Amino acid sequence: MRLTIANKQYTLEKKVDTLLEALIDIKKYQDNSLTFKSGCRSGVCGSCAVVVNGTERLACITKVSNDDIVEPLRNLPVITSLVTTNNHIGNLLNKAQNNIGNINNDNITKADEEKIDKVSSCILCSSCYSSCPVYSVNSDFIGPFALTRAYRYIEDKKLEQPKTIIDNIQKNGVFSCTLCGNCNMVCPEQIDIKGAIMQLRNKSVQYGYSNPNLITDFGGGLDFGFNPNQF
């Protein structure tokens, strides 16, 4: 089996099932400089996220195939081999002030818990940032994970002042997203990130914000190509 990993080519004679098993074998018997991250080895921790043939995958649950091309996550600083750092994403979380802050005494029902349960299941793999075309050109874009976390707290009935978070996700935030859906496609937890961002847009409008692109993209007005002088 031939593999290209971080621009190096390897031949693997041993039969393995997952990409992570292949990485471990190559590091042990062929190239001890090959560096990657792993943790639970069962698709839970998100540590082993890499790009396989152009798509973000968890190495521990990805079936390995001949001629696979394995690269580090995109849009994140590469430390070595397949290891990247996501320190900047922590700064974006702080920028959005994604925390519960002051809480109220509202009763929390099972339905309330279920509403935020799915968006709370992120395993911090950073695949969404790797696949995001906006983050690739604007590292100040708050991005998929931080926006989804903002939605999680805004929908939490214990949050007393959701407007604070809404205010903080406007610049380089909720309306900067192109709604391409790449983040949804690569999320190993199948979180509806795009849906959460669309809900945040609705919430923003409720708090008096509007999509600035509706004005700037059309030069100040809507133009559907109709010219009354041609008749």
N, C-alpha and C positions, 0 to 999 in steps of 0.2 A: 504494500500500500504506500503510495506517494502522498506526502503532505507538504504544503508550504506554510510555514509558521513564522510570522514576523519577518517576512522576506528571506527566510532560510528554508532550504529544501531538505526533507528527511525521507528515508525509506523505512517503513515499519514492517518487519516480518511477522511479528507476533499478532495473533488475532485479538482484537479488542472490540468492545461494543460502543463505548462512549468516547467522545473527544477528550474528556478529562483523563480517562485511562490511557489514551494515546500520549497525551502530554506528560503524564507521570512516567510512562515507559521510556519516552525519548529522553527526558531529563536524567533518568536513572542510568540508562545504558549508552546514550549517544552524546548528549550535550548537557552537561551540568550547569551551563550558563543560561539555559532556557529558564525563564522566570514567569510564573503565572500565579494567580490567586485561586484558592479554593477553601471551602469550609465544610459545610454540612454534607456535600456530595449527594444531595437528594433534592435539589431544586428549591430549597427553602431560604438560604441565606443571601443569594444573589452575588456572592463574591466572585464567581468564576465567569461572569459575563464577558463575552468576546464577540467579535464579528466573524461570522462564518459565511464565506461566499457572498459577502455584501450585506448580510442580515444579522442583526444582534441575536445572540443565542446564549443560553447557559451551557457551558461545556459539560457539566456533569449529567445532563439529561439529553444531550444532543448526540444522535447516532453519527459515528464518523464514517466517511466514505472516501474512496480513492480520489485523489486530486483535489481534496478540499483545500481551500485557501483560508487560513486563520490569521486574523489581524487584531490588534488591540482596539478597544472602543474608540470611536471617532469623537472629535470635538473636545477631548479631554487631554491634559498633558500626559505624555507617556514617560514613565520613570525608566522602565527597561522591559524589553521583550513584550509581553502581553499585559504588563502592569501599568495601570493609569491611576491618577489621583483625581478625586472629586471634591477637593477642598473648596473650590469656587462655588459649588452648589450649596454648601453650607452658608456661604455669605449671602446667596440669593434667598435662602430661607429666612435669614435674619432680616433682610431687606423687606420682605413681605410681612414680617412680624407674625409668623405663623405659630401662634400659641394661644392657649385658651384665655389667658389674662384673668380679668375679673369674672367671677361666675355668679349666676343667679340661683334662685331656689326652685326653678321650675321642675315639675315632676318629669322624669325621663321614662318613656315607655319602651317596650320591646321594639315597636315600630320605629321609634326614634333611633334606637341603637342600630337597627338593620339599615337605616338610611345612610349611615356613615361607615358601616362595617366594611363594605367592599373597597371604598376609597382609602381605608385605613390599612389595607393589606399589602401595601408596597414593601418590597424586600430590599430596596435601596441598591438595585443593580446598576442604575444609571443608563440602562439601555435606551430609555426615552430621550435623554439628552444626546446620546450618540446618534440617534436617528433623526433628530430635529433639524430641519433645514434653516429655521430661524436662528437657533442657537449656534449653528455652524458659522454664521456671518455676524452675529451679535452676541458676544459673551455676557452682555448685561441683560439680555432677555431673561426674565424670571424663570421661564421654562416649564415643561410639563409637570415634573414632580412637585415643584414649589407651588404651582397653581392648583394642582390637585389637592395638596395639603391645605391650601387656603380654602378651597371649597369644603373640605372636611370640617374645618373649624367654623366656617360660616354657617354650615348646616347643623352644627352642634347646638342644641337648645340651651346648653349651660353658658354659652358665650353671651356676655352682656352687651358688648359694643362691636358688632360685625362691621360697622362702617370704617373702623380703623384699618382692618385688613383690606376692605374694598378700596380705600384711598391709596393704599400702598401697592396695589397690583395694577395700577393704571399705566404708569410710565414703564415702557419696555415690558409690558405685562399682558393683560388679558386680551387686548385688542391687537397686539402684535402677532399673535398666533395666526397662522394661515389656515388652521383647521384641516390640515392635510391628512391627518389620521395615522401618520407613521408611528407615533407613540403607542397608539392602540394595537397596531399590528405586532409590535415587538415586545409588549409588556408580558412577562411570563405569568403574571397574576391575572391577566385579562381584565385589568381595570379600564373602565371607560373614561380615559383621560380626556379625550375630545369632548365627550358629553359633559364632563365636569366643567371644562372651560366654557362651553356654550352656556351652561347654567350660570357661571360667573358673569358672563356678559349680560345676561338677563338681570342678574342682581345689580350689576353696575348701573344699568339703565334705570332701575328702580331708585337708585341713590343719586340720580341726576347726571350721570355720565353718558356720553355718546361715543360711538365709534368714529374716531377722527379720520379714518380711511374713507368713509363714505363721502367726505368732503374733498380731501386732498387727491384721491384717486381720480376724481372726475373734474378737477380743475375748478371747483367751486360750485358746480351744478351738474345735474344729470343730463346726459346727452345720449339719446338713443339713435342717433344718425339720421333724424328726420329733418329735412330742409324744406320749409314751406315754399321757398322760391323756385323749387324745381317743378312746381305745378302751375 
